[in-house]
Amino acid sequence: MSKSWFIIGLLLLSCCVVAAQKEAPPIRNIVLVHGAWADGSGWKGVHDILVKDGYKVSIVQEPETSFKEDVAATKRILALQDGPCILVAHSYGGAVITEAGTDPLVVGLVYIAAHMPDAGEKEADLGKRFPSDLSKSGAIKKTADGFTYLDPVQFHEYFAADLSAEQAAFMARSQVFNAADNFKAVITTAAWRSKPSWMLVATRDRTINPDLEPVTLFTSQGRRRLRLLSKKLQRTLNRRSRLQTEREVRRLLLIAGAVCVFTRSTTKKRLK
């Protein structure tokens, strides 16, 4: 029954989008933002699917040296877009797009197992309220100059559970060290409060406590959630095959883009 309602919903949404596209062009730009201790290559699986679908996909490479510089790196890529875009993030990247998503080119935000802080909040404080398996494990280490990294021995268990041991070992040795203060950055303006936003929750996530995401999810109207049973969502994005995770992310992005087209069209009508 639920499947039937989902199909009916998509058909109705498609009808709305067809009508809306007479007023507003489709959104073809998608910008992907990675999380801490990783880099943009983690999005390759999703990137390949979306490009095959005809989307223009850009991937931000945050330096992870400071929250301000990560936001600047995201805005730098946004400035290169030739039209409206959907801004997408995983994990720590959620805080980055919350701050950078106020850019006028961003018409919607999608959070993939990501932090979704509000204005005045810090990712670190939210993590203390809802500690994750990773934060309690002791796997997060710190260098003398204030950068964090994950213990290579525990990397596979807490950060790359869906990958092979060989893949996880390579990622552990090539991980990007993340400035510890990044998690203490205070959000000034939460973009999701003024723009359509969606969230996909990984209910078996060991890096972010899954209980944290529904709390932030239901603090404002207009946000949507899909649940996905996965040990660690973003890590499955590295697999070469089209896994369920990548298909779920694609579906969520397609829905987000379609709704944003319809929203832009109806907004224009109201302004006339």
VENSULJO-V80677 format. One record per pair of residues at least 6 apart in sequence whose C-alpha atoms are under 8 Angstrom apart, sorted by the first residue. I is the first residue (numbers start at 0). J is the second residue. If there is no record, write none. Layout:
i | j
I | J
I | J
This chain:
i | j
12 | 257
12 | 258
13 | 257
15 | 261
16 | 257
16 | 258
16 | 260
16 | 261
19 | 260
19 | 261
19 | 264
19 | 265
20 | 260
20 | 261
20 | 264
22 | 264
23 | 260
23 | 261
23 | 263
23 | 264
24 | 260
25 | 256
25 | 257
25 | 260
26 | 82
26 | 83
26 | 84
26 | 85
26 | 256
26 | 257
26 | 259
26 | 260
27 | 53
27 | 54
27 | 55
27 | 83
27 | 84
28 | 54
28 | 55
28 | 56
28 | 57
28 | 80
28 | 82
28 | 83
28 | 84
28 | 85
29 | 54
29 | 55
29 | 56
29 | 57
29 | 84
29 | 85
29 | 86
29 | 87
30 | 56
30 | 57
30 | 58
30 | 59
30 | 76
30 | 77
30 | 84
30 | 85
30 | 86
30 | 87
31 | 39
31 | 42
31 | 56
31 | 57
31 | 58
31 | 59
31 | 86
31 | 87
31 | 88
32 | 39
32 | 58
32 | 59
32 | 60
32 | 61
32 | 73
32 | 86
32 | 87
32 | 88
32 | 89
32 | 92
32 | 96
33 | 39
33 | 41
33 | 42
33 | 59
33 | 60
33 | 61
33 | 88
33 | 89
33 | 90
33 | 91
33 | 92
34 | 88
34 | 89
34 | 90
34 | 91
34 | 92
34 | 93
35 | 63
35 | 90
35 | 91
35 | 92
35 | 175
35 | 176
35 | 177
36 | 148
36 | 149
36 | 174
36 | 175
36 | 176
36 | 177
37 | 170
37 | 174
37 | 175
38 | 60
38 | 61
38 | 174
38 | 175
39 | 58
39 | 59
39 | 60
40 | 237
41 | 233
41 | 234
41 | 236
41 | 237
42 | 58
42 | 233
42 | 236
42 | 237
43 | 236
43 | 237
44 | 236
44 | 237
44 | 238
44 | 239
44 | 240
44 | 241
44 | 245
45 | 236
45 | 245
45 | 246
45 | 248
45 | 249
46 | 56
48 | 245
48 | 249
49 | 55
49 | 56
49 | 249
50 | 56
57 | 76
58 | 76
59 | 72
59 | 73
59 | 76
60 | 72
60 | 73
61 | 68
61 | 69
61 | 70
61 | 72
61 | 73
62 | 68
62 | 69
62 | 72
63 | 69
63 | 175
63 | 176
63 | 177
63 | 178
63 | 181
64 | 177
64 | 178
64 | 181
65 | 178
65 | 180
65 | 181
66 | 95
66 | 180
66 | 181
66 | 182
66 | 184
69 | 95
70 | 95
70 | 96
70 | 98
70 | 99
71 | 99
73 | 95
73 | 96
73 | 99
74 | 99
74 | 102
77 | 102
77 | 104
77 | 105
80 | 104
82 | 104
83 | 104
83 | 105
83 | 106
84 | 104
84 | 105
84 | 106
84 | 107
85 | 105
85 | 106
85 | 107
85 | 108
85 | 109
85 | 252
85 | 255
85 | 256
86 | 96
86 | 100
86 | 105
86 | 106
86 | 107
86 | 108
86 | 109
87 | 93
87 | 96
87 | 108
87 | 109
87 | 110
87 | 111
88 | 95
88 | 96
88 | 109
88 | 110
88 | 111
88 | 113
89 | 110
89 | 111
89 | 112
89 | 113
89 | 114
89 | 233
90 | 111
90 | 112
90 | 113
90 | 114
90 | 207
91 | 113
91 | 114
91 | 122
91 | 182
92 | 113
92 | 114
93 | 110
93 | 111
93 | 113
93 | 114
93 | 115
93 | 116
94 | 113
94 | 114
94 | 115
94 | 116
94 | 122
94 | 186
96 | 108
96 | 190
97 | 115
97 | 116
97 | 117
97 | 186
97 | 188
97 | 189
97 | 190
97 | 191
98 | 186
98 | 187
98 | 188
98 | 189
98 | 190
99 | 190
100 | 108
100 | 189
100 | 190
100 | 191
101 | 188
101 | 189
101 | 190
106 | 194
106 | 195
106 | 259
107 | 194
107 | 195
107 | 196
107 | 255
107 | 256
107 | 259
108 | 191
108 | 194
108 | 195
108 | 196
108 | 197
109 | 196
109 | 197
109 | 198
109 | 199
109 | 252
109 | 255
110 | 196
110 | 197
110 | 198
110 | 199
111 | 198
111 | 199
111 | 200
111 | 232
111 | 233
111 | 248
112 | 198
112 | 199
112 | 200
112 | 201
112 | 204
112 | 207
112 | 212
112 | 232
112 | 233
113 | 198
113 | 200
113 | 207
113 | 212
114 | 122
114 | 207
114 | 212
115 | 212
115 | 215
115 | 216
116 | 122
116 | 125
116 | 186
116 | 189
116 | 215
117 | 186
117 | 188
117 | 189
118 | 185
118 | 186
118 | 187
118 | 188
118 | 189
119 | 185
119 | 186
119 | 187
119 | 188
120 | 185
120 | 186
121 | 182
121 | 183
121 | 184
121 | 185
121 | 186
122 | 182
122 | 183
122 | 184
122 | 185
123 | 182
123 | 183
124 | 183
125 | 211
126 | 207
126 | 208
126 | 211
129 | 208
129 | 210
129 | 211
130 | 207
130 | 208
131 | 205
131 | 206
131 | 207
131 | 208
132 | 157
132 | 205
132 | 206
132 | 207
132 | 208
133 | 139
133 | 157
133 | 158
133 | 205
133 | 206
133 | 207
134 | 206
138 | 149
138 | 150
138 | 153
138 | 154
139 | 147
139 | 148
139 | 149
139 | 150
140 | 147
140 | 148
140 | 149
140 | 150
141 | 147
141 | 148
141 | 179
142 | 148
145 | 178
145 | 179
145 | 180
146 | 176
146 | 177
146 | 178
146 | 179
147 | 176
147 | 177
147 | 178
147 | 179
148 | 174
148 | 175
148 | 176
148 | 177
149 | 171
150 | 171
151 | 168
151 | 171
151 | 172
154 | 167
154 | 168
154 | 171
155 | 162
155 | 164
155 | 167
155 | 168
155 | 171
157 | 205
157 | 206
158 | 205
158 | 206
158 | 231
158 | 234
159 | 167
159 | 231
159 | 234
159 | 235
160 | 230
160 | 231
160 | 234
161 | 229
161 | 230
161 | 231
161 | 234
161 | 235
162 | 234
162 | 235
162 | 238
192 | 219
195 | 221
195 | 222
195 | 259
196 | 221
196 | 222
196 | 223
196 | 255
197 | 222
197 | 223
197 | 224
197 | 251
197 | 255
198 | 216
198 | 222
198 | 223
198 | 224
198 | 225
199 | 224
199 | 225
199 | 226
199 | 227
199 | 248
200 | 209
200 | 212
200 | 213
200 | 224
200 | 225
200 | 226
200 | 227
201 | 209
201 | 226
201 | 227
201 | 228
201 | 229
201 | 230
201 | 231
201 | 232
202 | 209
202 | 226
202 | 227
202 | 228
202 | 229
202 | 230
203 | 209
203 | 228
203 | 229
203 | 230
203 | 231
204 | 229
204 | 230
204 | 231
204 | 232
205 | 230
205 | 231
206 | 231
216 | 222
216 | 223
216 | 224
225 | 251
227 | 244
232 | 244
235 | 242
235 | 244
235 | 245
236 | 242
236 | 244
236 | 245
